[in-house]
Amino acid sequence: MLPNQRHLFDIPEGIAYLNCAYMSPLMHSVVQAGTAGLARKARPWEISSEDFFTGPEEVRRLAAQLFHCTANDVALVSSAGYGIETAARNLPAGRGRQILVLAEQFPSDVYPWRRVAQQSGAEILTVPWPEDGDWTNAVLRHLSEDVAIAALPETQWTSGGMLDLERIGAECRRHGTALVLDLTQSLGAHPFDAAKVQPDFAVAAGYKWLLSPYSTGVLYVAPKWHGGQPVEEGWVQRGNARRFADLIHYTDRYQEGARRFDMGECSNFALVPGMIAAMKQLLAWGVAEVAETTGALTRRLVERVGPSAVPERWRAPHYVCLRSDGLEVGNLLERLAHEHLYVSVRGTSIRVTPHVYNSAEEIDRLAKILAPGA
């Protein structure tokens, strides 16, 4: 359990921000790093050609610790959608094959696959919401040799259900199914190990649980896809990128590993320093410790309000979605905001997603409004 880390954030007294799954607040250190990085652009004569690569390589090194992979397997992207599109361009799916997704999955991890299905003749196979809340077994029941691609999250965003990706990864390999993961709602908040799960691609947008600026993200690419087709064909991915005087000598050779999948302008001097500061702090806390700390808060809420949409044994510790006839969703967000409490409503779920800047007292304030008679 981590002690409360509110002092690292710009959260005024009385504000209970329980909505990290929507967008995280930024730490003081992240804002300071981003501000200093932006100020560098005011003096471009002080920016060297090597500076275009120093920051991205540090992001790669830090992200590799979160993914449990090598820096060579990491690309810098702008969003989850960018990473999913990268996977969609490289994974085969043909007529008679299926692309598996979850019901109520986030749109960025559905729309690219709908296009792939339309163009290839494949079929979208949607796993329905499991009545018992066990998304893992629901996925395993739908996997077969007909499934070319399984495009899944680790945490389902409207239920809080946690998928056992090691079991799913093993079953995908048994069936010859490619595994594409959107870890936006879990990387940085729950431990992940690419070596154990063995996905083909795994992406996480930075602005939620990675505590990073908007328009940042990281993409894991399995070594067998390092020779694939990037979304962009820019100069920074090419083998001669570090030699600015040689850029007119066009080359078909890319930089090593997953760097060919980097987004254009991945050197962003304002955003990259913020990512670095955020990921350093996450690693200093420890992802397992973040999960333990947030898990205690969500358990406290469930104990006071009632059952979550997914039983605890199948729920992400940092995530709780409440679905009950006794909970009035109507103007809930407005009523809570009046009390300086902030959560989300997604679908028919009240979604509560605390972080290490939250306290038990804030959970109790929320519970008194959600279940005043409890």
PLY file of the C-alpha trace (Angstrom):
ply
format ascii 1.0
element vertex 374
property float x
property float y
property float z
element edge 373
property int vertex1
property int vertex2
end_header
0.00 0.00 0.00
1.29 3.43 -0.95
0.70 6.47 1.27
-1.52 9.12 -0.28
0.32 10.89 -3.11
-2.01 13.87 -3.49
0.84 16.32 -2.80
2.38 15.42 -6.16
-0.72 16.64 -8.04
-2.50 19.96 -8.47
-5.76 18.82 -6.86
-7.40 21.51 -4.69
-8.62 20.70 -1.21
-12.15 19.29 -1.29
-11.95 17.94 -4.84
-12.46 14.17 -5.01
-11.38 13.18 -8.51
-12.30 9.50 -8.87
-12.14 9.39 -12.66
-8.67 8.36 -13.82
-10.17 6.09 -16.49
-11.50 9.26 -18.16
-8.30 11.29 -17.95
-5.63 11.46 -15.29
-4.54 14.68 -13.66
-0.92 15.57 -14.36
1.68 15.59 -11.62
3.58 18.78 -10.89
6.74 17.08 -12.19
5.04 16.27 -15.51
3.81 19.83 -16.00
7.24 21.21 -15.14
8.99 18.82 -17.53
6.53 19.62 -20.32
6.81 23.37 -19.75
10.60 23.19 -19.84
10.44 21.08 -22.97
8.12 23.54 -24.69
10.43 26.40 -23.73
13.27 24.65 -25.55
11.45 25.19 -28.83
11.71 28.95 -28.24
15.48 28.57 -28.79
15.78 26.10 -31.67
19.45 26.92 -32.18
20.08 25.09 -28.90
18.39 21.89 -30.14
20.82 19.45 -31.75
20.03 16.66 -34.17
20.75 14.13 -31.42
18.08 15.75 -29.22
15.45 14.42 -31.65
16.29 10.89 -30.48
17.38 11.18 -26.84
13.85 11.68 -25.46
12.14 8.97 -27.51
14.83 6.47 -26.57
14.27 7.24 -22.88
10.51 6.72 -23.35
11.27 3.39 -25.03
13.49 2.31 -22.13
10.88 3.20 -19.50
7.93 1.76 -21.42
9.85 -1.49 -21.88
9.86 -1.87 -18.08
6.08 -1.47 -17.99
5.53 -3.90 -20.88
8.28 -6.26 -19.67
9.98 -6.34 -23.05
13.05 -4.77 -24.65
13.27 -1.14 -25.75
13.67 -2.50 -29.27
10.03 -3.68 -29.13
8.53 -0.25 -28.33
7.22 2.43 -30.71
5.95 5.89 -29.80
2.40 6.58 -30.98
-0.17 9.34 -30.54
-3.16 7.28 -29.45
-4.61 3.83 -28.95
-6.24 4.15 -32.36
-2.85 4.71 -34.00
-1.51 1.51 -32.45
-4.59 -0.52 -33.38
-4.37 0.79 -36.95
-0.73 -0.36 -37.06
-1.83 -3.85 -36.07
-4.72 -3.82 -38.54
-2.35 -3.01 -41.41
-0.10 -5.94 -40.64
-2.29 -8.84 -39.54
-3.98 -11.04 -42.15
-7.71 -11.78 -42.08
-9.57 -13.31 -45.01
-12.95 -14.45 -46.14
-14.41 -17.02 -43.80
-12.24 -15.89 -40.88
-13.36 -14.00 -37.78
-12.12 -10.99 -35.78
-13.10 -11.32 -32.13
-14.03 -8.27 -30.02
-15.99 -7.71 -26.80
-19.44 -6.24 -26.40
-19.23 -2.56 -25.42
-15.56 -2.47 -26.38
-13.97 0.98 -26.80
-14.67 2.31 -30.35
-10.99 2.79 -31.28
-10.56 -0.96 -30.92
-13.62 -1.77 -33.02
-13.76 0.59 -36.02
-10.42 -0.48 -37.59
-11.48 -4.12 -37.41
-14.85 -3.36 -39.01
-12.98 -1.85 -41.94
-10.64 -4.85 -42.13
-13.65 -7.17 -42.13
-15.38 -5.20 -44.89
-12.26 -5.19 -47.06
-11.22 -8.80 -46.48
-14.57 -10.57 -46.21
-13.89 -11.55 -42.60
-16.63 -11.44 -39.96
-16.73 -9.56 -36.67
-17.44 -11.95 -33.80
-18.65 -10.12 -30.68
-18.38 -11.77 -27.27
-21.58 -10.82 -25.37
-21.54 -9.49 -21.84
-21.17 -12.60 -19.61
-23.97 -12.96 -17.08
-21.51 -14.09 -14.40
-19.05 -11.26 -15.17
-16.26 -13.64 -16.23
-14.96 -12.09 -19.44
-12.01 -14.48 -19.63
-14.06 -17.65 -19.96
-16.47 -15.86 -22.27
-13.56 -15.13 -24.63
-12.14 -18.64 -24.33
-15.52 -20.12 -25.31
-15.49 -18.10 -28.54
-11.91 -18.78 -29.61
-11.42 -21.31 -32.40
-9.33 -21.92 -35.51
-11.76 -19.65 -37.36
-10.66 -16.61 -35.33
-7.83 -14.88 -37.19
-7.47 -11.96 -34.77
-8.54 -11.44 -31.16
-8.66 -7.69 -30.47
-9.10 -7.27 -26.73
-8.52 -5.00 -23.75
-7.16 -6.16 -20.43
-9.81 -4.13 -18.59
-13.24 -3.85 -20.21
-14.08 -0.18 -19.91
-17.82 -0.29 -19.05
-17.72 -3.23 -16.63
-14.30 -3.14 -15.01
-13.86 -6.79 -15.92
-10.25 -7.97 -15.99
-9.26 -10.48 -18.66
-6.69 -13.15 -17.83
-4.43 -12.43 -20.77
-1.96 -15.22 -20.04
-4.71 -17.84 -20.42
-6.15 -16.09 -23.46
-2.71 -15.67 -25.04
-1.97 -19.39 -24.66
-5.30 -20.31 -26.25
-4.72 -17.86 -29.11
-1.37 -19.49 -29.86
-3.02 -22.94 -29.80
-5.53 -21.83 -32.41
-3.10 -19.76 -34.50
-4.97 -16.55 -33.58
-3.17 -13.20 -33.56
-3.63 -11.25 -30.30
-3.95 -7.45 -30.33
-4.34 -5.66 -27.01
-5.58 -2.23 -26.02
-4.00 -1.71 -22.59
-5.09 1.91 -22.25
-7.24 1.11 -19.21
-4.63 -0.99 -17.43
-0.98 -0.34 -18.32
0.56 1.51 -15.40
-2.24 0.51 -13.03
-1.96 -3.28 -13.23
1.14 -5.43 -13.89
1.57 -6.68 -17.44
4.16 -9.06 -18.86
4.51 -9.30 -22.63
6.83 -12.29 -22.28
4.06 -14.26 -20.56
1.09 -13.02 -22.60
2.91 -12.97 -25.96
0.64 -10.55 -27.84
1.39 -9.60 -31.43
0.70 -5.91 -30.72
-0.23 -4.07 -27.51
-0.92 -0.34 -27.25
-1.66 2.06 -24.41
-2.65 5.70 -24.72
-0.73 7.79 -22.21
-3.33 10.19 -20.86
-5.06 7.79 -18.47
-3.19 5.34 -16.23
0.25 6.28 -17.58
-0.39 9.76 -16.10
1.04 11.35 -19.23
0.02 14.23 -21.50
-2.72 13.86 -24.09
-1.66 12.71 -27.60
0.97 10.34 -26.24
1.12 6.56 -26.22
3.35 3.51 -26.49
3.05 0.46 -28.70
4.55 -2.98 -28.09
5.37 -4.87 -31.29
6.37 -8.53 -31.09
9.74 -9.20 -32.75
8.16 -11.27 -35.52
6.37 -8.12 -36.76
9.38 -5.80 -36.66
9.57 -6.00 -40.43
5.98 -4.87 -40.91
4.35 -1.86 -42.59
4.14 1.38 -40.59
1.19 3.77 -40.72
3.50 6.60 -41.84
6.53 6.67 -44.10
8.50 9.53 -42.56
12.13 10.42 -42.28
12.47 9.73 -38.55
11.87 5.98 -38.95
14.59 5.57 -41.56
18.05 4.14 -41.07
19.84 7.41 -41.87
17.60 9.62 -39.68
20.35 10.60 -37.24
22.47 12.08 -40.04
20.51 15.16 -41.07
22.93 16.03 -43.88
22.26 12.62 -45.46
18.45 12.79 -45.48
18.46 13.57 -49.19
20.03 10.16 -49.75
16.76 8.22 -49.62
16.90 4.75 -48.16
14.54 1.81 -47.92
16.24 0.78 -44.68
14.41 1.47 -41.40
15.73 2.01 -37.92
16.09 -1.08 -35.78
13.16 -2.95 -34.28
9.79 -1.32 -33.64
11.12 2.19 -34.36
9.77 1.96 -37.89
6.29 2.20 -36.33
6.97 5.51 -34.56
4.51 8.29 -35.33
5.74 11.34 -37.21
7.29 14.02 -34.98
7.68 11.50 -32.17
10.43 13.73 -30.76
7.79 16.21 -29.51
9.80 18.45 -27.19
6.79 19.36 -25.01
5.09 15.97 -24.62
8.00 13.54 -24.46
9.59 15.07 -21.32
6.20 14.83 -19.61
5.91 11.15 -20.52
9.36 10.51 -19.12
8.58 12.21 -15.81
5.29 10.33 -15.46
6.67 6.88 -16.21
9.64 7.39 -13.90
7.25 8.13 -11.05
5.06 5.13 -11.87
8.07 2.85 -11.82
9.28 4.42 -8.56
5.91 3.66 -6.94
5.71 0.20 -8.50
2.77 -0.88 -10.65
1.86 -3.72 -8.29
1.78 -1.22 -5.42
-0.50 1.11 -7.41
-2.85 -1.83 -8.03
-2.86 -2.77 -4.35
-3.55 0.80 -3.26
-6.39 1.45 -5.70
-7.82 -2.01 -5.04
-8.28 -1.17 -1.38
-10.27 1.93 -2.34
-12.56 0.16 -4.82
-13.22 -2.66 -2.35
-14.19 -0.08 0.25
-16.71 1.44 -2.15
-18.28 -1.92 -3.04
-18.58 -2.79 0.65
-20.56 0.40 1.25
-22.62 0.70 -1.92
-23.30 -2.82 -3.07
-22.16 -5.27 -5.75
-20.17 -4.14 -8.74
-21.01 -5.13 -12.31
-18.25 -7.74 -12.11
-17.46 -9.84 -9.00
-14.17 -8.91 -7.33
-12.36 -12.08 -8.41
-12.86 -11.03 -12.07
-12.62 -7.26 -11.62
-9.65 -4.97 -12.23
-8.49 -3.69 -8.82
-8.26 -0.08 -10.01
-11.68 -0.11 -11.61
-15.25 -0.55 -10.40
-18.46 -0.18 -12.38
-21.74 -0.14 -10.48
-24.90 -1.38 -12.16
-28.00 -1.61 -10.02
-31.66 -0.73 -10.23
-31.20 1.05 -6.92
-28.61 3.47 -8.30
-30.08 6.53 -10.01
-27.92 7.47 -13.03
-30.12 10.32 -14.39
-28.49 13.59 -13.30
-25.91 11.82 -11.15
-22.85 13.53 -12.61
-24.31 16.99 -12.01
-25.30 16.11 -8.42
-21.85 14.72 -7.68
-20.05 17.66 -9.29
-22.03 19.96 -6.99
-20.36 18.07 -4.12
-16.95 18.22 -5.87
-17.02 14.48 -6.59
-16.11 13.31 -10.08
-16.84 9.91 -11.66
-18.05 8.74 -15.10
-21.16 7.15 -16.52
-20.40 4.72 -19.34
-23.34 2.91 -20.89
-25.50 2.07 -17.87
-22.52 1.81 -15.52
-21.39 4.27 -12.86
-17.62 4.02 -13.28
-15.36 4.85 -10.34
-11.62 4.75 -10.95
-9.41 6.08 -8.14
-5.64 6.49 -8.08
-2.97 7.06 -5.46
-4.08 10.68 -4.96
-7.43 9.51 -3.53
-8.33 8.66 0.06
-10.73 6.43 1.97
-12.57 9.55 3.13
-13.32 10.49 -0.49
-14.69 7.01 -1.12
-16.95 7.39 1.90
-18.22 10.79 0.64
-19.18 9.17 -2.65
-20.83 6.18 -0.95
-23.07 8.43 1.15
-24.52 9.93 -2.02
-24.80 6.73 -4.05
-26.36 4.75 -1.19
-27.59 7.19 1.46
-29.34 4.46 3.44
-26.34 2.15 3.55
0 1
1 2
2 3
3 4
4 5
5 6
6 7
7 8
8 9
9 10
10 11
11 12
12 13
13 14
14 15
15 16
16 17
17 18
18 19
19 20
20 21
21 22
22 23
23 24
24 25
25 26
26 27
27 28
28 29
29 30
30 31
31 32
32 33
33 34
34 35
35 36
36 37
37 38
38 39
39 40
40 41
41 42
42 43
43 44
44 45
45 46
46 47
47 48
48 49
49 50
50 51
51 52
52 53
53 54
54 55
55 56
56 57
57 58
58 59
59 60
60 61
61 62
62 63
63 64
64 65
65 66
66 67
67 68
68 69
69 70
70 71
71 72
72 73
73 74
74 75
75 76
76 77
77 78
78 79
79 80
80 81
81 82
82 83
83 84
84 85
85 86
86 87
87 88
88 89
89 90
90 91
91 92
92 93
93 94
94 95
95 96
96 97
97 98
98 99
99 100
100 101
101 102
102 103
103 104
104 105
105 106
106 107
107 108
108 109
109 110
110 111
111 112
112 113
113 114
114 115
115 116
116 117
117 118
118 119
119 120
120 121
121 122
122 123
123 124
124 125
125 126
126 127
127 128
128 129
129 130
130 131
131 132
132 133
133 134
134 135
135 136
136 137
137 138
138 139
139 140
140 141
141 142
142 143
143 144
144 145
145 146
146 147
147 148
148 149
149 150
150 151
151 152
152 153
153 154
154 155
155 156
156 157
157 158
158 159
159 160
160 161
161 162
162 163
163 164
164 165
165 166
166 167
167 168
168 169
169 170
170 171
171 172
172 173
173 174
174 175
175 176
176 177
177 178
178 179
179 180
180 181
181 182
182 183
183 184
184 185
185 186
186 187
187 188
188 189
189 190
190 191
191 192
192 193
193 194
194 195
195 196
196 197
197 198
198 199
199 200
200 201
201 202
202 203
203 204
204 205
205 206
206 207
207 208
208 209
209 210
210 211
211 212
212 213
213 214
214 215
215 216
216 217
217 218
218 219
219 220
220 221
221 222
222 223
223 224
224 225
225 226
226 227
227 228
228 229
229 230
230 231
231 232
232 233
233 234
234 235
235 236
236 237
237 238
238 239
239 240
240 241
241 242
242 243
243 244
244 245
245 246
246 247
247 248
248 249
249 250
250 251
251 252
252 253
253 254
254 255
255 256
256 257
257 258
258 259
259 260
260 261
261 262
262 263
263 264
264 265
265 266
266 267
267 268
268 269
269 270
270 271
271 272
272 273
273 274
274 275
275 276
276 277
277 278
278 279
279 280
280 281
281 282
282 283
283 284
284 285
285 286
286 287
287 288
288 289
289 290
290 291
291 292
292 293
293 294
294 295
295 296
296 297
297 298
298 299
299 300
300 301
301 302
302 303
303 304
304 305
305 306
306 307
307 308
308 309
309 310
310 311
311 312
312 313
313 314
314 315
315 316
316 317
317 318
318 319
319 320
320 321
321 322
322 323
323 324
324 325
325 326
326 327
327 328
328 329
329 330
330 331
331 332
332 333
333 334
334 335
335 336
336 337
337 338
338 339
339 340
340 341
341 342
342 343
343 344
344 345
345 346
346 347
347 348
348 349
349 350
350 351
351 352
352 353
353 354
354 355
355 356
356 357
357 358
358 359
359 360
360 361
361 362
362 363
363 364
364 365
365 366
366 367
367 368
368 369
369 370
370 371
371 372
372 373
